[in-house]
Amino acid sequence: MSSRMVSVLLAAALLVAGIHAAALRGLADAHYTSARLTLAEGTAPNSSLRAESLAAAIDSLRQALVLEPSNPLYVEQIARLQELRALSMRRGDPAANEALQLSLARYHDAVLMRPGSPYVWASVAMLKARLDLLDFEFYRALERAGWLGPWEPQVQIAMIDVGLATWPVLARPGRDAVIGALERGLLRQAPEIRRIAAAHGTLPQVCSEAGEKMPRIAAFCVKK
C-alpha cells in the first residue's frame, strides 16, 4: 500500500472519529438542554418542583453523562438536581438525607474534575451545611470558594447564605471568609443579601462582630 493511500485512509478515519465525537457531544447537549429548565426553576427563590420533573431531569443528565462522562458541568448539575430533589422532600425524611449524600458524592466528583471552580466549592460548603457537617471539608470548601471566586456574585451569595445560616456555630476561619464575601457582595447585591439575612435572623450577631471593621457592613447594618 502506498504512503499516499495510507495518508488518505488515516485522514478518513480521523474524519469519521471527529464526526462521531461531535454527534455524541450534540446528543449529550440535547439531554442537558432538556434538564436546564428544571435547574433554572430550582434556582429561583421560593420555588417548588414536582418529583416527576426532577426525576425526568436527573434521567436526562444521566443520559448526557453516559455520552460524555468527562464533562464536569454535567456532573455538577446532576449533583444540583439531587440536592433539589432532597429539598423537595419532607424535612427529616431518610430519603432526603440519602439524596443529599448522593448529591455530595457527585460534587466530590466535580471537584476532582474541576478543582479550580469556585462554584463547585461553594456548592460543597452549602451542602455540608445542610447536612450539619461543619467539618474540615466544610471549612476548606468555604475558603476555596472565597479564594477562587471572590467577585463571582453567585459564589458571594452562596457563602453569605451558608455563613448567616450557621453563624452561631461557625468557627473563626469560616466567619472571616463570610465577612469578606459579605463586604464584597454588598457592592451590588444588597437587596438579595437583605432577603437572606431576614430568613436566617443572625444579622445582628454579624453586625456586632464585623460592623466596626467593615464600612459597607456597618452601613448595611444601620440601614432600615
C-alpha positions in Angstrom: 0.0 0.0 0.0 1.4 3.4 -1.0 2.1 6.1 1.5 -0.4 8.3 -0.2 -3.2 5.7 0.3 -2.2 5.3 4.0 -2.5 9.1 4.4 -5.9 9.1 2.8 -7.2 6.3 5.0 -5.8 7.9 8.1 -7.5 11.2 7.2 -10.8 9.4 6.6 -10.5 7.6 9.9 -9.8 10.9 11.7 -12.8 12.5 9.9 -15.1 9.7 11.0 -13.9 9.8 14.5 -14.4 13.6 14.6 -18.0 13.3 13.3 -18.7 10.6 15.8 -17.4 12.7 18.7 -19.4 15.7 17.5 -22.5 13.6 17.3 -22.0 12.3 20.9 -21.5 15.9 22.1 -24.6 17.0 20.3 -26.7 14.3 21.8 -25.3 14.9 25.3 -26.1 18.6 25.0 -29.6 17.9 23.9 -30.2 15.8 27.0 -28.6 18.6 29.1 -30.8 21.2 27.5 -34.0 19.3 28.4 -32.8 19.4 32.1 -31.8 23.1 32.0 -35.3 24.4 32.6 -35.7 22.4 35.7 -32.4 23.6 37.0 -33.4 27.2 36.3 -36.7 26.7 38.2 -35.0 25.2 41.2 -32.6 28.2 41.4 -35.5 30.7 41.7 -36.4 31.9 45.3 -39.3 30.0 46.9 -39.5 27.6 44.0 -41.1 24.2 44.4 -40.5 21.4 41.9 -42.6 18.3 41.3 -40.9 15.0 41.9 -41.7 13.9 38.3 -39.9 16.9 36.9 -36.8 16.3 39.0 -36.8 12.6 38.1 -37.0 13.4 34.4 -34.3 16.0 34.6 -32.0 13.6 36.5 -32.6 10.9 33.9 -31.8 13.3 31.1 -28.5 14.3 32.7 -27.6 10.7 33.4 -28.0 10.0 29.7 -25.8 13.0 28.9 -23.1 11.6 31.2 -23.2 8.2 29.5 -22.5 10.0 26.2 -19.9 12.4 27.7 -18.7 11.1 31.1 -15.8 13.5 31.3 -17.9 16.7 31.2 -17.7 18.3 34.7 -20.6 20.5 34.0 -23.0 17.5 33.7 -21.5 16.0 36.9 -22.0 19.3 38.8 -25.5 19.8 37.5 -26.7 16.3 38.3 -25.4 16.9 41.9 -27.5 20.1 42.0 -30.6 18.2 40.8 -30.1 15.5 43.5 -29.9 18.4 46.0 -33.1 19.9 44.7 -34.7 16.5 45.0 -33.8 16.3 48.6 -35.0 19.8 49.3 -38.4 19.0 47.8 -38.9 16.2 50.4 -40.3 16.4 53.9 -37.7 17.6 56.4 -36.3 14.6 58.3 -37.3 12.1 55.7 -34.5 9.5 55.4 -34.8 9.6 51.7 -34.0 13.3 51.7 -30.8 12.6 53.6 -29.9 9.9 51.1 -30.5 12.2 48.2 -28.2 14.8 49.9 -25.5 12.2 50.3 -25.8 11.2 46.6 -25.5 14.9 45.7 -22.4 15.3 47.9 -20.7 12.3 46.2 -21.4 13.9 42.8 -20.0 17.2 44.0 -16.9 15.4 45.1 -16.5 14.0 41.6 -17.0 17.5 40.2 -14.3 18.9 42.5 -11.8 16.3 41.2 -12.7 17.1 37.6 -12.7 20.9 38.1 -10.8 21.9 41.3 -10.4 25.5 40.1 -14.2 26.2 40.0 -15.4 28.4 42.9 -19.0 27.3 42.2 -18.3 23.7 42.9 -16.5 24.5 46.2 -19.4 26.9 47.2 -21.9 24.1 46.5 -19.9 21.6 48.6 -19.9 24.1 51.5 -23.6 24.7 51.2 -24.4 21.0 51.1 -22.2 20.2 54.1 -24.1 22.9 56.0 -27.4 21.3 55.0 -26.1 18.0 56.4 -24.9 19.7 59.6 -21.3 18.6 58.9 -19.2 21.6 59.7 -16.0 19.6 59.5 -12.6 20.2 57.9 -14.0 19.7 54.4 -16.7 22.3 55.0 -14.2 25.0 56.0 -11.8 24.1 53.2 -14.7 24.4 50.7 -15.7 27.7 52.1 -12.2 29.0 52.0 -11.6 27.8 48.4 -14.8 29.3 47.2 -13.8 32.7 48.5 -10.3 32.5 47.3 -11.1 31.3 43.7 -14.2 33.4 43.2 -14.1 36.5 45.4 -16.0 38.6 42.9 -18.4 36.0 41.5 -21.9 37.1 42.5 -23.3 33.6 42.9 -20.4 32.5 45.0 -20.7 35.5 47.2 -24.4 34.8 47.7 -23.8 31.1 48.5 -21.1 31.9 51.0 -23.3 34.6 52.7 -26.2 32.2 52.8 -24.2 29.5 54.4 -22.5 31.9 56.8 -25.7 33.5 58.1 -27.3 30.1 58.4 -24.5 28.7 60.6 -23.2 31.8 62.2 -23.8 30.9 65.9 -21.6 27.7 65.5 -19.2 29.0 62.8 -15.5 28.9 63.7 -13.3 31.9 63.2 -11.8 30.9 59.7 -15.4 30.5 58.4 -16.6 33.8 59.9 -13.6 35.6 58.3 -14.4 34.1 54.9 -18.1 35.0 55.2 -17.4 38.6 56.4 -15.2 39.1 53.3 -17.9 37.8 51.0 -20.5 40.0 52.7 -18.4 43.1 52.4 -17.8 42.5 48.7 -21.3 41.3 47.9 -22.9 44.5 49.4 -21.4 46.5 46.5 -24.0 45.1 44.1 -26.3 42.6 45.8 -27.6 44.4 48.9 -31.4 43.6 48.3 -30.7 39.8 47.9 -28.4 39.8 50.9 -31.1 41.6 53.0 -33.6 38.9 52.0 -31.2 36.2 53.1 -30.4 38.0 56.3 -34.1 38.2 57.1 -34.6 34.5 56.5 -31.8 33.5 58.9 -32.1 36.2 61.6 -28.4 36.2 62.5 -27.5 39.6 61.0 -27.4 41.4 64.4 -24.7 39.0 65.5 -22.7 39.6 62.3 -23.1 43.3 62.7 -21.8 43.3 66.3 -18.7 41.5 65.2 -17.9 42.9 61.8 -19.6 46.3 61.7 -16.8 48.3 63.2 -14.2 46.7 60.9 -16.0 46.8 57.5 -17.6 50.1 56.4 -20.0 48.6 53.9 -21.3 46.1 56.5 -21.6 48.9 59.1 -23.7 51.0 56.7 -25.8 48.0 55.8 -26.4 47.2 59.5 -27.8 50.6 60.3 -30.0 51.0 57.2 -33.6 50.3 57.9 
